[in-house]
Amino acid sequence: MVLDTKTIMMHKEPIKVPEKGTYKWQLFKQWTDEFRSTHADHVAYIALHLAGVLDPCRQKLNTLVQKHTQQLRDSAQANRHSRAIERLQNTMTGAAVSYETNFWHQ
């Protein structure tokens, strides 16, 4: 049986959010819904921080961005990897990391 890297990557354990129905989950849901409607960086930061998943999300984002940045050297696929980085930065995690970075640098 031959597995390609895409198949292997899809089976990684997801980042765990609070258990559904708990108070922490209700807060997380409220803030994620708020992020979906506003796309505000600070709202994403609050949602992930309240859920206790900011650190694992930041690590995963940084790993993926680094992987795509390394692939930018291949000129044939550079546009594809640039778009992937842009999509990653437009996620809730990307917004939270952006807010955190800007907050600490001010």
N, C-alpha and C positions, 0 to 999 in steps of 0.2 A: 504494500500500500504506500503510495506516494502522497505526501502532504505538501502543498505549497505554502509560502509564508503568509499569504492572505488568510488561508484557512486557520493556521496556527494563531494568528493575531486575533481572529474573531472569537476564539474560545478563552481569552483571558478573562479573569474574574472582574466583573464591573465594580466600580466604586459604590459602596453602600451608602444610601441615604437613610434618614430616620425611618423607623418602622411605621407603616401606614396606620393612621388612626391615633397616633400619639400626639401630644401637644407640640413636640418638636417638629413632627411631620406637618402639622397644620401651619406652623410658622413658615417652614420651608416652602410649602405649597403656596402660601399667600405671597411670599417674596418672589418666588419663581414666576407666578402669574403676573406680578407687578413688573418684573423684568421683561416678560414677553410683550407687555403693552408699552413700556417706556424705553427699553433698551438702555437704561441708565446703568453706568458702571458701578456706582455705589450700591444699587439695589442688588446686582449680581453678587457683589462682595458680601453683603449682609446675608443673602440667601445661603450661600455656600458656607459662610462662617457659622451661621446658626445650625446648619446641618452637621457641622463638624467634619466637612469633607474638603475644606479649602486646600489643605496641604496635599492630599493625594491628587486632587484635580490640578493643582499648580504643577506638581511633578509630572503628571501625565502630559499636560499641555507643553511644558518645556521639553520633554523628551520628543514629542511629535514635531514640534517646531524645529528642534535641533536636527532631527532626521531629515526633514524636508530642506532645511538650509544646506545640509551637506550635499543633497542631491541637486542643488541649484547649479553646481559646477557642470553638470551634463547639459550642454546647451540645447540638445534635442528635447529634453523634458523640463527645461527651466520654467516655462510658462505654467505648466501643470503644477509644479511644486510651489511656485509663487502664489497661485490661486489657492492651493491647499493651506498655505500659511495664512493667507488672508481670511479664509473660512474659519480656521482655528481661532484667529484673533477676534472674530465676530461671534464666537460662542459665549455662553454665560461665563465659562471659566476664563476665557480671554478677557472679557470685560472686567471680571473681578481682579485678575492679575494686573490689568492696566490701571485700575483704580488704586490698588494697593501700591503699585510702583510709583504712581504720581503722588499719592498721599505721603509716602515716605520721603520723596525727593523735594517736597515743598517746605 
